[in-house]
Each structure stands twice: as C-alpha cells, then as structure tokens.
Amino acid sequence: MTPAEWTRPEQVVEALRRKWTSGRYLAAAAGEHPFEPIGVPLKGPAAADALHHYEQALAWAQSWAPDRHPHLRIQTKTIGGRNGTSPHTIAGRVWIDSRQDLWTLLRVTAQVDHFHALHDQTAHDAPDLAQWMASHPMKVLTHAAAWPQLVRTVCWIRDHSTEQVYLREIDVPGVDTKFIETHKAILAELLDHALPEDRIDAGAPKSDLAARYGFRTKPLYIRLRYLGTSPLPFSELTVRAEELADWSPGVRSVFVLENEITYLSLPPVPDAIAILGSGYAAALLRYLPWLNDVDLSYWGDIDTHGFAILDQVRKRFPRTTSLLMDRATLLSHKSHWGEEKTQALGSLLHLTPDEAQLNHDLRDGTYRPHLRLEQERISITTIRNALTQGRQ
C-alpha cells in the first residue's frame, strides 16, 4: 500500500459527513435510539513502510496523535517487532463515542439544535408531522427557515374543508400564494402524510396542490361568438363552462376551432356560432350536452395534434364532423406548409377512414417529415366556401 492510500483524518470526516447528509444520524437521534459508538478502520503503513517511507509514515502517525483529535478515541495497533525491526504503535481504528462528539466533529451542532427545537415545537402542535420529521430530518433542515409556516399551513388544510376554498384563501400568518407555490413540493409530502386517504386525489400530480387536495380550481371559460344574428345584446360571450351546461345558444350549427385570430375573422354564417377551443376543445365541450342537438364541426390544424383533439371531441360527440382537415386542403396549400415539432402519439379510434389515413401519412412523413398546416394559413376564400356550403 502506498502512502497515498493511507487514511487521512479529513477522509474519515468526509465519510462521516456523507452519512450525516443521508439523514441517518439525525433520524436516529430524533427517534431517541441509543447511540452506538461508530468505529472507522484506518489504512496505514505496514512494518516495511516504516523502513522504506519512514518520514511519510512518521507524518501519518503524528496526524493521528490523540491530542489532535479530542472528539475521537484512537485505538492503536503495533506494527513491526519481528526479524530485527523495531515495533511501532500506530492508529488502527478511530471511534466516536457520543452523539455530541459526532456533532462537534462534523460542525453541525447548531443545525442539530435547530432541528430539535423545530421537532419539539411540532410535536406539541402536530404530533403526526413530528413523526414524519424524525424520518426526514434533512428535508426539515432544508426548509428550516419556513418550517413553522409549513406546519401551520398543513394544520390549517387538515382542519378545514377545502371544497369551496381556493388556495389563495388559506388564512395563515406569513403564508400567501407565493409561499405555497415556492414550497409546494414539501407541502405535498407533508399533506400526503397528514391527510386521510379520502382527501387526497392520488391521480393528480403533487405539483397540482389544488387538484390533489380538493381545493377549488380555476374555472374553465368558454368563449363563443355569434356568426349570424345574435338573440342577445352581445355578439360574443365568455362564460364559465359549467354555467353553459343548461343553456342553448339557439343555433343550428356550431364550429369549434383553436386559433383566436381565425375565430375572430370567420365570415357571417346564419344560425351559427363559433367556439374558441384554444387547444382544450375536448375538455371544454364536455360541459355542453346541448352540442348533441346541433350540427357540430371541429376545425383544427392539419397535424397529428389536431387529429388527436378531433378524436377526443368525437369520442364525446359522435356526430362531430371535421372542417378543412382533409387531404385536398393540405395539398392545395403547399406553399403554407410548416413543421410540427413534436408529434402526438397513441391510437385514435374515432376518426373516419380518410382522416385516419391522412393522420397516418402525417406520422409517416409521406409528404414531408413532421408536416403541419396551421388553420390560420388557410386562405379566407377556402374558409368562406367551407362555412357556407350547404348552409344557405
């Protein structure tokens, strides 16, 4: 073994610090487990090294002198003493005999004291969270500055019904929506521990606190525009989706499309409205059962995502027809072709044979890899012809 391989004091400290960072030492202390002395074997010079590397062996032995390590117990061993060599006593193992010695050696006494203070206070206010703290001490230290507010936030949620409450309405001193957004990851862990199963939607991501823990979520709005004469004093409305469920606009035809400027520039069509989907058509339209009683047309981009949305809409409303999502429209606008950066995957079960074949060709790059034709690039003449055909 070369001198470079002999164990140095800083290597022992670093090995202990890695275990500290894992949380095992502080978790044991928080769980009030008896401390078991920690022994660390040392790699040091052999008898031959004392002859061939005397100066380095002496320096190594002095680096482990007991007076240099007041928080370690040095266990020695003897090397040499045979074949005429002189015996030498060197450090063979070091021991940490108490937690206080360990904390001092690692220079974490202040962190440990802070953790225990937080743990004691939490045990008084929320014993169930104190149990979690004992198993995740390093996460507590990471969030130590905000820990009192975190505990009070979890307790407030635990003690209140959230069905009619927005996250903004959590009434805890020092806690606002910015605080909740900044600390949502640790809040999710604490809430998963503190709340009963029936108050947790395990299917919702932990990043979405409102959905996962039953808060009110931002409502969906539907924006619609009369393309013919409006029976209302308004030509355009934006209304909460659920409030449109039992209301019919009193028209025969409904066009759903994704692009705002195209929605705004649609030509007049008698007895019809346009609905702006903004990429969420399927999610929006599920609130409107009266769409089953009208001629519903969906118009999206000619790309794989457009056909995926069409498939979702038609799954809910089987009589939906597509508008300007055909091969003829695609091929007649070649100068306006663009690129779809990421294609939609998955099986689409509600397309017509022609739609399915065109979607297949787009996925395979029959005309061009990642081909798309955005609806705002389609000529206004083509749009007018498609909207008025058969609706005179």
C-alpha positions in Angstrom: 0.0 0.0 0.0 1.4 3.4 -1.0 1.4 6.4 1.3 -1.2 8.0 -0.9 -3.6 5.2 0.1 -3.2 5.7 3.9 -6.3 7.0 5.6 -6.1 10.7 6.3 -8.2 12.4 9.1 -10.1 14.5 6.6 -11.2 11.3 4.8 -12.7 10.0 7.9 -14.6 13.2 8.5 -15.8 13.2 4.9 -17.1 9.6 5.1 -19.0 10.5 8.3 -20.4 13.7 6.6 -21.8 11.6 3.8 -23.7 9.5 6.3 -24.8 12.7 8.0 -26.1 14.1 4.7 -28.1 10.9 4.2 -30.0 11.8 7.4 -29.3 8.5 9.2 -27.6 10.1 12.2 -30.1 12.8 12.9 -33.0 10.4 12.3 -31.6 8.1 14.9 -31.3 11.0 17.3 -34.9 12.2 16.6 -36.2 8.7 17.1 -34.4 8.6 20.5 -32.4 5.5 19.6 -29.5 4.7 21.8 -26.2 5.9 20.3 -23.9 3.1 19.3 -20.2 4.1 19.1 -19.0 4.4 15.5 -15.8 2.7 14.6 -13.8 3.6 11.5 -10.9 1.3 10.5 -7.8 3.1 9.2 -5.5 2.1 6.4 -1.9 2.9 7.5 1.7 1.9 7.0 2.9 -1.6 7.4 6.2 -2.6 9.0 8.0 -2.4 5.7 6.6 1.1 5.1 8.2 2.3 8.3 11.6 1.3 6.8 11.1 2.5 3.2 8.9 5.5 3.8 9.9 6.5 7.3 9.3 10.2 7.0 5.9 9.8 5.5 5.0 7.1 8.0 6.0 9.3 10.9 4.0 12.2 9.5 1.0 10.0 9.1 1.3 8.7 12.6 1.6 12.2 14.0 -1.5 13.2 12.1 -3.4 10.7 14.2 -2.0 11.8 17.5 -4.8 11.8 20.2 -4.2 15.4 21.2 -5.1 16.4 17.6 -8.5 14.7 17.8 -10.2 15.5 21.1 -13.5 14.1 19.8 -12.1 10.8 18.6 -11.0 7.8 20.6 -7.9 6.4 18.9 -7.4 2.6 19.0 -3.8 1.7 18.3 -2.1 -1.3 17.0 1.5 -2.4 16.8 3.5 -3.0 13.6 7.0 -4.4 13.2 8.9 -6.1 16.0 9.9 -9.1 14.0 13.0 -10.0 12.1 15.0 -7.4 13.9 12.6 -4.5 13.1 11.6 -2.1 15.8 7.9 -2.2 16.9 5.8 0.9 16.2 2.5 1.8 17.7 0.2 3.5 15.2 -3.5 4.3 15.0 -5.5 1.3 13.7 -9.1 2.4 14.2 -10.9 5.5 15.4 -14.1 5.7 17.5 -16.8 8.3 18.0 -18.3 7.5 21.4 -21.1 10.0 21.7 -23.5 12.0 19.5 -22.1 15.2 20.9 -18.7 14.2 19.7 -20.1 13.4 16.3 -21.9 16.7 16.0 -18.8 18.6 17.1 -16.6 16.7 14.7 -18.9 17.4 11.8 -19.5 21.0 13.0 -23.3 20.5 12.8 -24.2 21.3 16.5 -26.1 24.4 15.5 -28.1 22.5 12.9 -28.9 19.7 15.3 -30.1 22.1 18.0 -32.3 23.9 15.4 -33.8 20.6 14.2 -34.6 19.5 17.8 -36.2 22.9 18.6 -38.4 22.6 15.4 -39.2 19.0 16.3 -40.2 19.7 19.8 -42.4 22.6 18.8 -44.0 20.5 16.0 -44.6 17.6 18.4 -46.6 20.0 20.6 -48.7 21.4 17.7 -48.9 18.5 15.2 -47.6 15.1 16.6 -48.2 13.3 13.3 -45.9 15.7 11.5 -43.3 15.2 14.2 -43.2 11.6 13.3 -42.6 12.5 9.6 -39.8 14.9 10.7 -38.0 12.1 12.6 -37.8 10.1 9.3 -36.9 13.0 7.1 -34.6 15.3 9.2 -32.5 16.6 6.3 -35.6 17.8 4.4 -36.6 19.6 7.6 -33.3 21.3 7.8 -33.5 22.3 4.1 -36.8 24.0 4.8 -35.9 25.1 8.4 -36.5 28.8 7.8 -40.1 28.3 6.7 -40.9 25.3 8.9 -43.3 26.9 11.3 -45.4 28.3 8.4 -45.3 25.0 6.7 -46.6 23.2 9.8 -49.3 25.8 10.3 -50.3 25.6 6.6 -50.7 21.8 6.8 -52.7 22.1 10.0 -55.0 24.7 8.5 -55.7 22.5 5.5 -56.2 19.4 7.7 -58.7 21.3 9.9 -60.8 22.9 7.1 -63.0 21.7 4.3 -61.4 22.8 1.1 -64.1 22.0 -1.5 -65.3 25.6 -1.7 -61.9 27.2 -1.0 -59.1 28.4 -3.3 -55.5 28.1 -2.2 -55.5 31.8 -2.1 -57.9 31.6 0.9 -55.6 29.7 3.2 -55.5 32.0 6.2 -52.2 31.5 7.9 -49.9 34.4 9.0 -46.9 34.7 6.7 -48.4 32.4 4.1 -49.6 33.6 0.7 -49.8 32.1 -2.8 -46.2 32.9 -3.5 -45.2 31.0 -0.3 -47.4 28.0 -1.3 -46.0 27.9 -4.9 -42.4 28.1 -3.7 -42.9 25.3 -1.2 -45.4 23.1 -3.0 -43.1 20.1 -3.2 -42.5 19.8 0.6 -46.2 20.7 1.3 -47.3 17.8 -0.9 -45.1 15.4 1.1 -46.5 16.7 4.4 -50.1 16.7 3.3 -49.8 13.2 1.9 -48.7 12.2 5.4 -51.2 14.3 7.4 -54.4 14.0 5.5 -56.7 10.9 5.3 -56.8 9.0 2.0 -60.3 10.2 1.1 -58.9 13.8 1.0 -56.1 13.0 -1.4 -56.6 12.5 -5.2 -53.7 10.2 -5.8 -54.2 10.5 -9.5 -53.4 14.3 -9.5 -49.8 15.2 -9.6 -48.2 16.5 -6.4 -47.3 19.7 -8.2 -51.0 20.5 -8.5 -51.9 21.1 -4.9 -55.4 22.3 -5.7 -56.4 19.2 -7.6 -54.7 16.8 -5.3 -56.1 18.1 -2.1 -59.6 19.1 -3.1 -59.4 22.9 -3.4 -61.4 24.8 -5.8 -59.6 25.1 -9.1 -59.6 28.0 -11.6 -62.8 27.6 -13.7 -62.8 26.9 -17.4 -64.2 29.6 -19.6 -65.9 29.1 -22.9 -65.7 31.9 -25.4 -68.3 31.9 -28.2 -69.2 34.2 -31.0 -72.4 34.5 -33.0 -71.7 34.3 -36.7 -75.2 35.3 -37.6 -77.8 37.5 -35.9 -77.4 37.3 -32.1 -80.6 36.9 -30.0 -78.7 38.7 -27.2 -77.4 42.2 -26.9 -73.9 40.8 -27.4 -72.2 39.2 -30.4 -69.6 37.5 -28.2 -69.6 36.0 -24.7 -67.1 34.4 -22.3 -68.9 32.3 -19.7 -67.9 29.7 -17.1 -68.2 26.3 -18.8 -70.4 24.7 -16.1 -72.8 27.6 -16.4 -73.4 26.9 -20.1 -74.5 23.3 -19.4 -78.2 24.1 -19.3 -78.2 27.0 -21.8 -78.6 26.7 -25.5 -77.5 29.5 -27.8 -80.4 28.7 -30.1 -78.5 27.9 -33.3 -78.3 25.1 -35.7 -74.6 24.9 -36.3 -71.5 25.2 -34.0 -67.9 25.5 -35.2 -65.1 24.7 -32.8 -61.6 26.0 -33.7 -58.3 26.5 -32.0 -56.8 29.7 -33.3 -58.0 33.1 -31.9 -57.5 35.3 -34.9 -59.1 32.8 -37.2 -62.1 32.6 -34.7 -62.4 36.4 -34.9 -62.2 36.6 -38.6 -64.8 34.0 -39.5 -67.3 35.3 -42.1 -71.0 35.6 -41.3 -72.9 32.3 -41.2 -76.6 32.3 -40.4 -77.9 30.4 -37.4 -74.4 29.5 -36.2 -71.8 30.2 -33.5 -68.1 29.7 -33.2 -66.4 28.4 -30.0 -62.8 29.1 -29.4 -61.1 25.8 -28.2 -57.6 27.2 -27.6 -56.1 23.6 -27.6 -58.6 22.4 -25.0 -61.7 21.7 -27.0 -62.3 18.3 -25.6 -62.1 19.5 -22.0 -64.3 22.5 -22.7 -67.0 20.8 -24.7 -67.8 18.0 -22.2 -69.7 20.7 -20.2 -72.1 21.3 -23.1 -74.6 18.4 -23.6 -76.7 20.5 -25.9 -74.0 20.1 -28.6 -75.6 16.7 -29.2 -78.6 18.6 -30.7 -76.7 20.8 -33.2 -74.5 20.3 -36.3 -71.1 20.3 -34.6 -67.9 20.8 -36.6 -64.4 20.7 -35.3 -61.6 22.6 -37.2 -58.0 22.1 -36.0 -54.6 22.3 -37.6 -53.8 19.5 -40.1 -51.2 17.8 -37.9 -51.1 14.9 -35.5 -52.2 17.0 -32.5 -55.2 18.4 -34.5 -56.4 14.9 -35.3 -55.9 13.8 -31.6 -58.1 16.6 -30.5 -60.7 15.8 -33.1 -60.6 12.2 -31.9 -61.3 13.3 -28.3 -64.2 15.6 -29.4 -65.8 12.9 -31.5 -65.5 10.4 -28.6 -67.8 12.7 -26.6 -69.9 13.8 -29.5 -70.0 11.0 -32.2 -71.8 13.1 -34.8 -69.0 15.7 -35.0 -67.7 16.4 -38.5 -64.3 17.8 -39.3 -63.8 21.0 -41.2 -60.9 21.7 -43.5 -58.9 18.8 -42.1 -58.6 16.8 -45.3 -56.0 15.9 -47.9 -57.4 18.3 -50.6 -57.0 21.3 -48.2 -53.5 20.2 -47.3 -52.3 19.7 -50.8 -53.8 22.9 -52.1 -51.9 25.0 -49.5 -48.4 23.5 -50.1 -46.7 26.9 -50.0 -48.0 27.4 -46.4 -46.8 24.1 -45.0 -45.0 24.2 -41.7 -43.4 21.9 -39.2 -44.9 20.1 -36.2 -42.0 20.0 -33.7 -43.4 17.1 -31.6 -46.0 14.6 -33.0 -48.9 13.3 -30.9 -48.7 9.5 -30.2 -51.3 7.0 -29.3 -54.1 5.2 -31.0 -57.0 7.3 -32.4 -60.2 5.3 -32.5 -62.8 7.9 -33.6 -61.5 9.1 -36.9 -63.1 8.4 -40.3 -61.1 6.2 -42.7 -60.0 9.3 -44.7 -59.0 11.2 -41.5 -57.2 8.2 -40.2 -55.2 7.7 -43.4 -54.2 11.3 -43.5 -53.1 11.2 -39.9 -51.1 8.0 -40.7 -49.4 9.8 -43.6 -48.5 12.8 -41.4 -46.9 10.5 -38.8 -45.0 8.6 -41.5 -43.8 11.7 -43.3 -45.4 10.8 -46.6 -45.2 14.3 -47.9 -42.6 15.8 -45.5 -41.4 14.8 -42.0 -43.4 16.5 -39.2 -45.6 18.2 -41.7 -48.4 20.6 -40.5 -50.8 23.1 -41.9 -51.9 25.6 -39.4 -55.5 26.8 -39.7 -54.6 30.5 -39.9 -52.6 29.8 -43.1 -55.7 28.5 -45.0 -57.0 31.1 -47.5 -60.0 33.1 -46.5 -61.8 32.1 -49.7 -61.4 28.4 -48.8 -62.8 29.1 -45.3 -65.8 31.0 -46.7 -66.6 28.3 -49.1 -66.4 25.6 -46.4 -68.6 27.5 -43.9 -71.3 28.5 -46.3 -71.5 25.3 -48.3 -74.9 23.6 -47.6 -75.9 26.2 -45.1 -77.6 28.8 -47.3 
